[in-house]
């Protein structure tokens, strides 16, 4: 591996770590602002995905 490949992999790793950290931060702040309801649960409830078995 040459230096450019190593630098690219390091950059990719740092970028993924930043993305993960921002996702965790956003998730926690959303839960704090919406009384403990998570983003995924809110989306599923809004699109009526949580009670799909009851309709059939």
LUMGU-160245 format. One record per atom (N, C-alpha, C, O, CB): residue number from 1; atom name; residue in one letter; x, y, z. Coordinates in nm, 4 decimals. Atoms other than C-alpha are relative to their C-alpha. Glycine has a CB too. Layout:
N
<rec num="NUM" atomo="CA" residuo="A" c1="X" c2="Y" c3="Z"/>
...
% end
This chain:
56
<rec num="1" atomo="N" residuo="X" c1="0.0838" c2="-0.1196" c3="0.0000"/>
<rec num="1" atomo="CA" residuo="X" c1="0.0000" c2="0.0000" c3="0.0000"/>
<rec num="1" atomo="C" residuo="X" c1="0.0876" c2="0.1249" c3="0.0000"/>
<rec num="1" atomo="O" residuo="X" c1="0.1871" c2="0.1341" c3="0.0719"/>
<rec num="1" atomo="CB" residuo="X" c1="-0.0950" c2="0.0004" c3="0.1220"/>
<rec num="2" atomo="N" residuo="X" c1="-0.0743" c2="-0.1250" c3="0.0015"/>
<rec num="2" atomo="CA" residuo="X" c1="0.1227" c2="0.3417" c3="-0.0815"/>
<rec num="2" atomo="C" residuo="X" c1="-0.0638" c2="0.1005" c3="0.0956"/>
<rec num="2" atomo="O" residuo="X" c1="-0.1686" c2="0.0736" c3="0.1542"/>
<rec num="2" atomo="CB" residuo="X" c1="0.0062" c2="0.0574" c3="-0.1425"/>
<rec num="3" atomo="N" residuo="X" c1="0.0440" c2="-0.1009" c3="-0.0964"/>
<rec num="3" atomo="CA" residuo="X" c1="0.0769" c2="0.6553" c3="0.1251"/>
<rec num="3" atomo="C" residuo="X" c1="-0.1385" c2="0.0546" c3="-0.0331"/>
<rec num="3" atomo="O" residuo="X" c1="-0.2157" c2="0.0871" c3="0.0571"/>
<rec num="3" atomo="CB" residuo="X" c1="0.1000" c2="0.1141" c3="0.0053"/>
<rec num="4" atomo="N" residuo="X" c1="0.1318" c2="-0.0535" c3="0.0369"/>
<rec num="4" atomo="CA" residuo="X" c1="-0.2248" c2="0.7734" c3="-0.0721"/>
<rec num="4" atomo="C" residuo="X" c1="-0.1122" c2="-0.0947" c3="0.0392"/>
<rec num="4" atomo="O" residuo="X" c1="-0.2185" c2="-0.0501" c3="0.0822"/>
<rec num="4" atomo="CB" residuo="X" c1="-0.0062" c2="0.0275" c3="-0.1498"/>
<rec num="5" atomo="N" residuo="X" c1="0.1017" c2="0.0983" c3="-0.0393"/>
<rec num="5" atomo="CA" residuo="X" c1="-0.4166" c2="0.4514" c3="-0.0078"/>
<rec num="5" atomo="C" residuo="X" c1="-0.0224" c2="0.0021" c3="0.1502"/>
<rec num="5" atomo="O" residuo="X" c1="-0.1359" c2="-0.0043" c3="0.1974"/>
<rec num="5" atomo="CB" residuo="X" c1="0.0409" c2="-0.1408" c3="-0.0448"/>
<rec num="6" atomo="N" residuo="X" c1="0.0112" c2="-0.0048" c3="-0.1462"/>
<rec num="6" atomo="CA" residuo="X" c1="-0.3415" c2="0.4673" c3="0.3626"/>
<rec num="6" atomo="C" residuo="X" c1="-0.0726" c2="0.1272" c3="0.0427"/>
<rec num="6" atomo="O" residuo="X" c1="-0.1588" c2="0.1229" c3="0.1305"/>
<rec num="6" atomo="CB" residuo="X" c1="0.1400" c2="-0.0069" c3="0.0662"/>
<rec num="7" atomo="N" residuo="X" c1="0.0661" c2="-0.1261" c3="-0.0331"/>
<rec num="7" atomo="CA" residuo="X" c1="-0.4463" c2="0.8323" c3="0.3776"/>
<rec num="7" atomo="C" residuo="X" c1="-0.1484" c2="-0.0058" c3="-0.0349"/>
<rec num="7" atomo="O" residuo="X" c1="-0.2312" c2="0.0481" c3="0.0386"/>
<rec num="7" atomo="CB" residuo="X" c1="0.0670" c2="0.1168" c3="-0.0737"/>
<rec num="8" atomo="N" residuo="X" c1="0.1403" c2="0.0137" c3="0.0378"/>
<rec num="8" atomo="CA" residuo="X" c1="-0.7690" c2="0.7489" c3="0.1950"/>
<rec num="8" atomo="C" residuo="X" c1="-0.0777" c2="-0.0842" c3="0.0987"/>
<rec num="8" atomo="O" residuo="X" c1="-0.1909" c2="-0.0509" c3="0.1338"/>
<rec num="8" atomo="CB" residuo="X" c1="-0.0112" c2="-0.0600" c3="-0.1375"/>
<rec num="9" atomo="N" residuo="X" c1="0.0660" c2="0.0853" c3="-0.0987"/>
<rec num="9" atomo="CA" residuo="X" c1="-0.8527" c2="0.4699" c3="0.4376"/>
<rec num="9" atomo="C" residuo="X" c1="-0.0148" c2="0.0694" c3="0.1345"/>
<rec num="9" atomo="O" residuo="X" c1="-0.1170" c2="0.0551" c3="0.2017"/>
<rec num="9" atomo="CB" residuo="X" c1="0.0774" c2="-0.1292" c3="0.0174"/>
<rec num="10" atomo="N" residuo="X" c1="0.0098" c2="-0.0763" c3="-0.1252"/>
<rec num="10" atomo="CA" residuo="X" c1="-0.7752" c2="0.6907" c3="0.7361"/>
<rec num="10" atomo="C" residuo="X" c1="-0.1102" c2="0.1047" c3="-0.0111"/>
<rec num="10" atomo="O" residuo="X" c1="-0.1871" c2="0.1232" c3="0.0832"/>
<rec num="10" atomo="CB" residuo="X" c1="0.1354" c2="0.0677" c3="0.0341"/>
<rec num="11" atomo="N" residuo="X" c1="0.1054" c2="-0.0991" c3="0.0204"/>
<rec num="11" atomo="CA" residuo="X" c1="-0.9995" c2="0.9623" c3="0.5926"/>
<rec num="11" atomo="C" residuo="X" c1="-0.1384" c2="-0.0617" c3="0.0020"/>
<rec num="11" atomo="O" residuo="X" c1="-0.2322" c2="-0.0050" c3="0.0579"/>
<rec num="11" atomo="CB" residuo="X" c1="0.0212" c2="0.0720" c3="-0.1306"/>
<rec num="12" atomo="N" residuo="X" c1="0.1276" c2="0.0712" c3="-0.0020"/>
<rec num="12" atomo="CA" residuo="X" c1="-1.2771" c2="0.7133" c3="0.5353"/>
<rec num="12" atomo="C" residuo="X" c1="-0.0387" c2="-0.0388" c3="0.1417"/>
<rec num="12" atomo="O" residuo="X" c1="-0.1543" c2="-0.0238" c3="0.1816"/>
<rec num="12" atomo="CB" residuo="X" c1="0.0068" c2="-0.1245" c3="-0.0883"/>
<rec num="13" atomo="N" residuo="X" c1="0.0265" c2="0.0373" c3="-0.1394"/>
<rec num="13" atomo="CA" residuo="X" c1="-1.2459" c2="0.5876" c3="0.8922"/>
<rec num="13" atomo="C" residuo="X" c1="-0.0431" c2="0.1178" c3="0.0839"/>
<rec num="13" atomo="O" residuo="X" c1="-0.1374" c2="0.1078" c3="0.1624"/>
<rec num="13" atomo="CB" residuo="X" c1="0.1223" c2="-0.0627" c3="0.0613"/>
<rec num="14" atomo="N" residuo="X" c1="0.0355" c2="-0.1207" c3="-0.0758"/>
<rec num="14" atomo="CA" residuo="X" c1="-1.2554" c2="0.9386" c3="1.0357"/>
<rec num="14" atomo="C" residuo="X" c1="-0.1385" c2="0.0489" c3="-0.0406"/>
<rec num="14" atomo="O" residuo="X" c1="-0.2176" c2="0.0889" c3="0.0448"/>
<rec num="14" atomo="CB" residuo="X" c1="0.1048" c2="0.1117" c3="-0.0223"/>
<rec num="15" atomo="N" residuo="X" c1="0.1319" c2="-0.0436" c3="0.0473"/>
<rec num="15" atomo="CA" residuo="X" c1="-1.5553" c2="1.0282" c3="0.8199"/>
<rec num="15" atomo="C" residuo="X" c1="-0.1118" c2="-0.0864" c3="0.0556"/>
<rec num="15" atomo="O" residuo="X" c1="-0.2166" c2="-0.0352" c3="0.0951"/>
<rec num="15" atomo="CB" residuo="X" c1="-0.0047" c2="-0.0021" c3="-0.1518"/>
<rec num="16" atomo="N" residuo="X" c1="0.1024" c2="0.0895" c3="-0.0550"/>
<rec num="16" atomo="CA" residuo="X" c1="-1.7476" c2="0.7214" c3="0.9337"/>
<rec num="16" atomo="C" residuo="X" c1="-0.0186" c2="0.0205" c3="0.1502"/>
<rec num="16" atomo="O" residuo="X" c1="-0.1307" c2="0.0134" c3="0.2006"/>
<rec num="16" atomo="CB" residuo="X" c1="0.0367" c2="-0.1456" c3="-0.0280"/>
<rec num="17" atomo="N" residuo="X" c1="0.0113" c2="-0.0275" c3="-0.1434"/>
<rec num="17" atomo="CA" residuo="X" c1="-1.6683" c2="0.7948" c3="1.2983"/>
<rec num="17" atomo="C" residuo="X" c1="-0.0767" c2="0.1289" c3="0.0265"/>
<rec num="17" atomo="O" residuo="X" c1="-0.1575" c2="0.1345" c3="0.1192"/>
<rec num="17" atomo="CB" residuo="X" c1="0.1386" c2="0.0084" c3="0.0633"/>
<rec num="18" atomo="N" residuo="X" c1="0.0729" c2="-0.1270" c3="-0.0154"/>
<rec num="18" atomo="CA" residuo="X" c1="-1.7940" c2="1.1534" c3="1.2607"/>
<rec num="18" atomo="C" residuo="X" c1="-0.1479" c2="-0.0211" c3="-0.0306"/>
<rec num="18" atomo="O" residuo="X" c1="-0.2337" c2="0.0304" c3="0.0412"/>
<rec num="18" atomo="CB" residuo="X" c1="0.0594" c2="0.1097" c3="-0.0932"/>
<rec num="19" atomo="N" residuo="X" c1="0.1390" c2="0.0285" c3="0.0345"/>
<rec num="19" atomo="CA" residuo="X" c1="-2.1116" c2="1.0288" c3="1.0900"/>
<rec num="19" atomo="C" residuo="X" c1="-0.0700" c2="-0.0756" c3="0.1125"/>
<rec num="19" atomo="O" residuo="X" c1="-0.1840" c2="-0.0444" c3="0.1468"/>
<rec num="19" atomo="CB" residuo="X" c1="-0.0073" c2="-0.0803" c3="-0.1300"/>
<rec num="20" atomo="N" residuo="X" c1="0.0573" c2="0.0762" c3="-0.1110"/>
<rec num="20" atomo="CA" residuo="X" c1="-2.1717" c2="0.7785" c3="1.3703"/>
<rec num="20" atomo="C" residuo="X" c1="-0.0237" c2="0.0892" c3="0.1214"/>
<rec num="20" atomo="O" residuo="X" c1="-0.1287" c2="0.0806" c3="0.1851"/>
<rec num="20" atomo="CB" residuo="X" c1="0.0919" c2="-0.1165" c3="0.0377"/>
<rec num="21" atomo="N" residuo="X" c1="0.0142" c2="-0.0891" c3="-0.1155"/>
<rec num="21" atomo="CA" residuo="X" c1="-2.1135" c2="1.0417" c3="1.6393"/>
<rec num="21" atomo="C" residuo="X" c1="-0.1155" c2="0.0982" c3="-0.0198"/>
<rec num="21" atomo="O" residuo="X" c1="-0.1922" c2="0.1226" c3="0.0733"/>
<rec num="21" atomo="CB" residuo="X" c1="0.1307" c2="0.0768" c3="0.0245"/>
<rec num="22" atomo="N" residuo="X" c1="0.1102" c2="-0.0928" c3="0.0257"/>
<rec num="22" atomo="CA" residuo="X" c1="-2.3521" c2="1.2886" c3="1.4746"/>
<rec num="22" atomo="C" residuo="X" c1="-0.1353" c2="-0.0700" c3="0.0055"/>
<rec num="22" atomo="O" residuo="X" c1="-0.2331" c2="-0.0126" c3="0.0533"/>
<rec num="22" atomo="CB" residuo="X" c1="0.0182" c2="0.0668" c3="-0.1358"/>
<rec num="23" atomo="N" residuo="X" c1="0.1246" c2="0.0755" c3="-0.0048"/>
<rec num="23" atomo="CA" residuo="X" c1="-2.6178" c2="1.0193" c3="1.4361"/>
<rec num="23" atomo="C" residuo="X" c1="-0.0422" c2="-0.0260" c3="0.1434"/>
<rec num="23" atomo="O" residuo="X" c1="-0.1593" c2="-0.0100" c3="0.1777"/>
<rec num="23" atomo="CB" residuo="X" c1="0.0145" c2="-0.1318" c3="-0.0751"/>
<rec num="24" atomo="N" residuo="X" c1="0.0319" c2="0.0249" c3="-0.1414"/>
<rec num="24" atomo="CA" residuo="X" c1="-2.5976" c2="0.9285" c3="1.8047"/>
<rec num="24" atomo="C" residuo="X" c1="-0.0433" c2="0.1289" c3="0.0684"/>
<rec num="24" atomo="O" residuo="X" c1="-0.1396" c2="0.1288" c3="0.1452"/>
<rec num="24" atomo="CB" residuo="X" c1="0.1215" c2="-0.0609" c3="0.0735"/>
<rec num="25" atomo="N" residuo="X" c1="0.0357" c2="-0.1286" c3="-0.0602"/>
<rec num="25" atomo="CA" residuo="X" c1="-2.6068" c2="1.2955" c3="1.9065"/>
<rec num="25" atomo="C" residuo="X" c1="-0.1395" c2="0.0440" c3="-0.0419"/>
<rec num="25" atomo="O" residuo="X" c1="-0.2185" c2="0.0871" c3="0.0421"/>
<rec num="25" atomo="CB" residuo="X" c1="0.1020" c2="0.1069" c3="-0.0386"/>
<rec num="26" atomo="N" residuo="X" c1="0.1321" c2="-0.0402" c3="0.0486"/>
<rec num="26" atomo="CA" residuo="X" c1="-2.9098" c2="1.3695" c3="1.6875"/>
<rec num="26" atomo="C" residuo="X" c1="-0.1093" c2="-0.0873" c3="0.0595"/>
<rec num="26" atomo="O" residuo="X" c1="-0.2160" c2="-0.0376" c3="0.0955"/>
<rec num="26" atomo="CB" residuo="X" c1="-0.0051" c2="-0.0066" c3="-0.1526"/>
<rec num="27" atomo="N" residuo="X" c1="0.0986" c2="0.0915" c3="-0.0555"/>
<rec num="27" atomo="CA" residuo="X" c1="-3.0920" c2="1.0612" c3="1.8129"/>
<rec num="27" atomo="C" residuo="X" c1="-0.0295" c2="0.0344" c3="0.1455"/>
<rec num="27" atomo="O" residuo="X" c1="-0.1456" c2="0.0369" c3="0.1865"/>
<rec num="27" atomo="CB" residuo="X" c1="0.0486" c2="-0.1445" c3="-0.0117"/>
<rec num="28" atomo="N" residuo="X" c1="0.0195" c2="-0.0336" c3="-0.1414"/>
<rec num="28" atomo="CA" residuo="X" c1="-3.0376" c2="1.1553" c3="2.1770"/>
<rec num="28" atomo="C" residuo="X" c1="-0.0711" c2="0.1333" c3="0.0165"/>
<rec num="28" atomo="O" residuo="X" c1="-0.1584" c2="0.1462" c3="0.1023"/>
<rec num="28" atomo="CB" residuo="X" c1="0.1341" c2="0.0037" c3="0.0726"/>
<rec num="29" atomo="N" residuo="X" c1="0.0659" c2="-0.1304" c3="-0.0130"/>
<rec num="29" atomo="CA" residuo="X" c1="-3.1391" c2="1.5177" c3="2.1265"/>
<rec num="29" atomo="C" residuo="X" c1="-0.1458" c2="-0.0092" c3="-0.0452"/>
<rec num="29" atomo="O" residuo="X" c1="-0.2318" c2="0.0578" c3="0.0121"/>
<rec num="29" atomo="CB" residuo="X" c1="0.0752" c2="0.1073" c3="-0.0824"/>
<rec num="30" atomo="N" residuo="X" c1="0.1385" c2="0.0173" c3="0.0442"/>
<rec num="30" atomo="CA" residuo="X" c1="-3.4530" c2="1.4097" c3="1.9356"/>
<rec num="30" atomo="C" residuo="X" c1="-0.0820" c2="-0.0649" c3="0.1108"/>
<rec num="30" atomo="O" residuo="X" c1="-0.1942" c2="-0.0225" c3="0.1384"/>
<rec num="30" atomo="CB" residuo="X" c1="-0.0066" c2="-0.0852" c3="-0.1290"/>
<rec num="31" atomo="N" residuo="X" c1="0.0719" c2="0.0660" c3="-0.1090"/>
<rec num="31" atomo="CA" residuo="X" c1="-3.5509" c2="1.1760" c3="2.2188"/>
<rec num="31" atomo="C" residuo="X" c1="-0.0256" c2="0.0964" c3="0.1148"/>
<rec num="31" atomo="O" residuo="X" c1="-0.1328" c2="0.0947" c3="0.1754"/>
<rec num="31" atomo="CB" residuo="X" c1="0.0785" c2="-0.1215" c3="0.0501"/>
<rec num="32" atomo="N" residuo="X" c1="0.0142" c2="-0.0959" c3="-0.1090"/>
<rec num="32" atomo="CA" residuo="X" c1="-3.4930" c2="1.4519" c3="2.4724"/>
<rec num="32" atomo="C" residuo="X" c1="-0.1108" c2="0.1007" c3="-0.0301"/>
<rec num="32" atomo="O" residuo="X" c1="-0.1852" c2="0.1397" c3="0.0598"/>
<rec num="32" atomo="CB" residuo="X" c1="0.1325" c2="0.0728" c3="0.0247"/>
<rec num="33" atomo="N" residuo="X" c1="0.0994" c2="-0.1012" c3="0.0371"/>
<rec num="33" atomo="CA" residuo="X" c1="-3.7143" c2="1.6958" c3="2.2800"/>
<rec num="33" atomo="C" residuo="X" c1="-0.1395" c2="-0.0584" c3="-0.0191"/>
<rec num="33" atomo="O" residuo="X" c1="-0.2375" c2="0.0159" c3="-0.0132"/>
<rec num="33" atomo="CB" residuo="X" c1="0.0428" c2="0.0698" c3="-0.1269"/>
<rec num="34" atomo="N" residuo="X" c1="0.1292" c2="0.0606" c3="0.0287"/>
<rec num="34" atomo="CA" residuo="X" c1="-3.9950" c2="1.4447" c3="2.2092"/>
<rec num="34" atomo="C" residuo="X" c1="-0.0418" c2="-0.1019" c3="0.1053"/>
<rec num="34" atomo="O" residuo="X" c1="-0.1012" c2="-0.2047" c3="0.0728"/>
<rec num="34" atomo="CB" residuo="X" c1="0.0034" c2="-0.0656" c3="-0.1352"/>
<rec num="35" atomo="N" residuo="X" c1="0.0446" c2="0.0806" c3="-0.1145"/>
<rec num="35" atomo="CA" residuo="X" c1="-4.0508" c2="1.2906" c3="2.5530"/>
<rec num="35" atomo="C" residuo="X" c1="0.0357" c2="-0.1473" c3="-0.0124"/>
<rec num="35" atomo="O" residuo="X" c1="-0.0466" c2="-0.2337" c3="0.0178"/>
<rec num="35" atomo="CB" residuo="X" c1="-0.1487" c2="0.0133" c3="0.0167"/>
<rec num="36" atomo="N" residuo="X" c1="-0.0481" c2="0.1374" c3="0.0033"/>
<rec num="36" atomo="CA" residuo="X" c1="-3.8474" c2="0.9769" c3="2.4939"/>
<rec num="36" atomo="C" residuo="X" c1="-0.0348" c2="-0.0791" c3="-0.1240"/>
<rec num="36" atomo="O" residuo="X" c1="0.0077" c2="-0.1939" c3="-0.1369"/>
<rec num="36" atomo="CB" residuo="X" c1="-0.0517" c2="-0.0708" c3="0.1151"/>
<rec num="37" atomo="N" residuo="X" c1="0.0353" c2="0.0721" c3="0.1220"/>
<rec num="37" atomo="CA" residuo="X" c1="-3.9934" c2="0.8830" c3="2.1561"/>
<rec num="37" atomo="C" residuo="X" c1="0.1144" c2="0.0108" c3="-0.1002"/>
<rec num="37" atomo="O" residuo="X" c1="0.1626" c2="0.1203" c3="-0.1293"/>
<rec num="37" atomo="CB" residuo="X" c1="-0.1316" c2="0.0552" c3="-0.0609"/>
<rec num="38" atomo="N" residuo="X" c1="-0.1096" c2="0.0004" c3="0.0960"/>
<rec num="38" atomo="CA" residuo="X" c1="-3.7269" c2="0.7798" c3="1.9079"/>
<rec num="38" atomo="C" residuo="X" c1="-0.0452" c2="0.0398" c3="-0.1395"/>
<rec num="38" atomo="O" residuo="X" c1="-0.1647" c2="0.0415" c3="-0.1690"/>
<rec num="38" atomo="CB" residuo="X" c1="0.0641" c2="-0.1361" c3="-0.0043"/>
<rec num="39" atomo="N" residuo="X" c1="0.0302" c2="-0.0418" c3="0.1369"/>
<rec num="39" atomo="CA" residuo="X" c1="-3.7054" c2="0.8934" c3="1.5452"/>
<rec num="39" atomo="C" residuo="X" c1="-0.0675" c2="-0.1110" c3="-0.0792"/>
<rec num="39" atomo="O" residuo="X" c1="-0.1651" c2="-0.0867" c3="-0.1502"/>
<rec num="39" atomo="CB" residuo="X" c1="0.1271" c2="0.0437" c3="-0.0709"/>
<rec num="40" atomo="N" residuo="X" c1="0.0547" c2="0.1117" c3="0.0774"/>
<rec num="40" atomo="CA" residuo="X" c1="-3.7757" c2="0.5489" c3="1.4009"/>
<rec num="40" atomo="C" residuo="X" c1="-0.1422" c2="-0.0306" c3="0.0457"/>
<rec num="40" atomo="O" residuo="X" c1="-0.2305" c2="-0.0527" c3="-0.0371"/>
<rec num="40" atomo="CB" residuo="X" c1="0.0893" c2="-0.1255" c3="0.0140"/>
<rec num="41" atomo="N" residuo="X" c1="0.1342" c2="0.0258" c3="-0.0510"/>
<rec num="41" atomo="CA" residuo="X" c1="-4.0748" c2="0.4911" c3="1.6290"/>
<rec num="41" atomo="C" residuo="X" c1="-0.0968" c2="0.1084" c3="-0.0460"/>
<rec num="41" atomo="O" residuo="X" c1="-0.2104" c2="0.0786" c3="-0.0827"/>
<rec num="41" atomo="CB" residuo="X" c1="0.0014" c2="-0.0085" c3="0.1532"/>
<rec num="42" atomo="N" residuo="X" c1="0.0858" c2="-0.1097" c3="0.0452"/>
<rec num="42" atomo="CA" residuo="X" c1="-4.2132" c2="0.8342" c3="1.5395"/>
<rec num="42" atomo="C" residuo="X" c1="-0.0358" c2="-0.0165" c3="-0.1478"/>
<rec num="42" atomo="O" residuo="X" c1="-0.1513" c2="0.0015" c3="-0.1863"/>
<rec num="42" atomo="CB" residuo="X" c1="0.0695" c2="0.1356" c3="0.0231"/>
<rec num="43" atomo="N" residuo="X" c1="0.0247" c2="0.0184" c3="0.1427"/>
<rec num="43" atomo="CA" residuo="X" c1="-4.1743" c2="0.7651" c3="1.1662"/>
<rec num="43" atomo="C" residuo="X" c1="-0.0958" c2="-0.1152" c3="-0.0242"/>
<rec num="43" atomo="O" residuo="X" c1="-0.1876" c2="-0.1036" c3="-0.1055"/>
<rec num="43" atomo="CB" residuo="X" c1="0.1310" c2="-0.0244" c3="-0.0742"/>
<rec num="44" atomo="N" residuo="X" c1="0.0877" c2="0.1153" c3="0.0178"/>
<rec num="44" atomo="CA" residuo="X" c1="-4.3376" c2="0.4235" c3="1.1936"/>
<rec num="44" atomo="C" residuo="X" c1="-0.1420" c2="0.0309" c3="0.0448"/>
<rec num="44" atomo="O" residuo="X" c1="-0.2379" c2="-0.0115" c3="-0.0197"/>
<rec num="44" atomo="CB" residuo="X" c1="0.0539" c2="-0.1198" c3="0.0769"/>
<rec num="45" atomo="N" residuo="X" c1="0.1335" c2="-0.0348" c3="-0.0487"/>
<rec num="45" atomo="CA" residuo="X" c1="-4.6274" c2="0.5624" c3="1.3964"/>
<rec num="45" atomo="C" residuo="X" c1="-0.0690" c2="0.0960" c3="-0.0962"/>
<rec num="45" atomo="O" residuo="X" c1="-0.1890" c2="0.0834" c3="-0.1205"/>
<rec num="45" atomo="CB" residuo="X" c1="0.0081" c2="0.0623" c3="0.1404"/>
<rec num="46" atomo="N" residuo="X" c1="0.0587" c2="-0.0963" c3="0.0934"/>
<rec num="46" atomo="CA" residuo="X" c1="-4.6814" c2="0.8495" c3="1.1522"/>
<rec num="46" atomo="C" residuo="X" c1="-0.0457" c2="-0.0668" c3="-0.1290"/>
<rec num="46" atomo="O" residuo="X" c1="-0.1441" c2="-0.0234" c3="-0.1888"/>
<rec num="46" atomo="CB" residuo="X" c1="0.1002" c2="0.1101" c3="-0.0319"/>
<rec num="47" atomo="N" residuo="X" c1="0.0339" c2="0.0666" c3="0.1249"/>
<rec num="47" atomo="CA" residuo="X" c1="-4.6926" c2="0.6129" c3="0.8549"/>
<rec num="47" atomo="C" residuo="X" c1="-0.0821" c2="-0.1267" c3="0.0230"/>
<rec num="47" atomo="O" residuo="X" c1="-0.0964" c2="-0.2099" c3="-0.0666"/>
<rec num="47" atomo="CB" residuo="X" c1="0.1264" c2="-0.0337" c3="-0.0766"/>
<rec num="48" atomo="N" residuo="X" c1="0.0912" c2="0.1090" c3="-0.0354"/>
<rec num="48" atomo="CA" residuo="X" c1="-4.9198" c2="0.3638" c3="1.0350"/>
<rec num="48" atomo="C" residuo="X" c1="0.0615" c2="-0.1372" c3="-0.0264"/>
<rec num="48" atomo="O" residuo="X" c1="-0.0063" c2="-0.2290" c3="-0.0725"/>
<rec num="48" atomo="CB" residuo="X" c1="-0.1301" c2="0.0137" c3="-0.0776"/>
<rec num="49" atomo="N" residuo="X" c1="-0.0684" c2="0.1266" c3="0.0206"/>
<rec num="49" atomo="CA" residuo="X" c1="-4.6617" c2="0.0876" c3="1.0176"/>
<rec num="49" atomo="C" residuo="X" c1="-0.0032" c2="-0.0872" c3="0.1254"/>
<rec num="49" atomo="O" residuo="X" c1="0.0208" c2="-0.2077" c3="0.1172"/>
<rec num="49" atomo="CB" residuo="X" c1="0.1435" c2="0.0248" c3="-0.0423"/>
<rec num="50" atomo="N" residuo="X" c1="-0.0037" c2="0.0765" c3="-0.1236"/>
<rec num="50" atomo="CA" residuo="X" c1="-4.6905" c2="-0.0165" c3="1.3827"/>
<rec num="50" atomo="C" residuo="X" c1="-0.1225" c2="-0.0887" c3="0.0169"/>
<rec num="50" atomo="O" residuo="X" c1="-0.1152" c2="-0.1911" c3="0.0849"/>
<rec num="50" atomo="CB" residuo="X" c1="0.0121" c2="0.0929" c3="0.1175"/>
<rec num="51" atomo="N" residuo="X" c1="0.1214" c2="0.0783" c3="-0.0171"/>
<rec num="51" atomo="CA" residuo="X" c1="-5.0473" c2="-0.1460" c3="1.3560"/>
<rec num="51" atomo="C" residuo="X" c1="-0.0456" c2="-0.0632" c3="-0.1320"/>
<rec num="51" atomo="O" residuo="X" c1="-0.1658" c2="-0.0732" c3="-0.1568"/>
<rec num="51" atomo="CB" residuo="X" c1="-0.1108" c2="0.0876" c3="0.0571"/>
<rec num="52" atomo="N" residuo="X" c1="0.0363" c2="0.0553" c3="0.1299"/>
<rec num="52" atomo="CA" residuo="X" c1="-5.0360" c2="-0.3068" c3="1.0101"/>
<rec num="52" atomo="C" residuo="X" c1="-0.0652" c2="-0.1370" c3="0.0129"/>
<rec num="52" atomo="O" residuo="X" c1="-0.1430" c2="-0.1756" c3="-0.0744"/>
<rec num="52" atomo="CB" residuo="X" c1="0.1223" c2="-0.0094" c3="-0.0887"/>
<rec num="53" atomo="N" residuo="X" c1="0.0615" c2="0.1341" c3="-0.0150"/>
<rec num="53" atomo="CA" residuo="X" c1="-5.1333" c2="-0.6526" c3="1.1442"/>
<rec num="53" atomo="C" residuo="X" c1="-0.1479" c2="0.0098" c3="0.0376"/>
<rec num="53" atomo="O" residuo="X" c1="-0.2265" c2="-0.0780" c3="0.0018"/>
<rec num="53" atomo="CB" residuo="X" c1="0.0752" c2="-0.0820" c3="0.1072"/>
<rec num="54" atomo="N" residuo="X" c1="0.1372" c2="-0.0122" c3="-0.0469"/>
<rec num="54" atomo="CA" residuo="X" c1="-5.4561" c2="-0.5274" c3="1.2987"/>
<rec num="54" atomo="C" residuo="X" c1="-0.0983" c2="0.0269" c3="-0.1139"/>
<rec num="54" atomo="O" residuo="X" c1="-0.2174" c2="-0.0007" c3="-0.1003"/>
<rec num="54" atomo="CB" residuo="X" c1="-0.0095" c2="0.1103" c3="0.1028"/>
<rec num="55" atomo="N" residuo="X" c1="0.0883" c2="-0.0347" c3="0.1095"/>
<rec num="55" atomo="CA" residuo="X" c1="-5.5949" c2="-0.4132" c3="0.9654"/>
<rec num="55" atomo="C" residuo="X" c1="-0.0398" c2="-0.1203" c3="-0.0851"/>
<rec num="55" atomo="O" residuo="X" c1="-0.1408" c2="-0.1159" c3="-0.1553"/>
<rec num="55" atomo="CB" residuo="X" c1="0.0654" c2="0.1032" c3="-0.0863"/>
<rec num="56" atomo="N" residuo="X" c1="0.0274" c2="0.1151" c3="0.0865"/>
<rec num="56" atomo="CA" residuo="X" c1="-5.5843" c2="-0.7549" c3="0.7997"/>
<rec num="56" atomo="C" residuo="X" c1="-0.0855" c2="-0.1031" c3="0.0682"/>
<rec num="56" atomo="O" residuo="X" c1="-0.1175" c2="-0.2060" c3="0.0087"/>
<rec num="56" atomo="CB" residuo="X" c1="0.1283" c2="-0.0636" c3="-0.0452"/>
% end
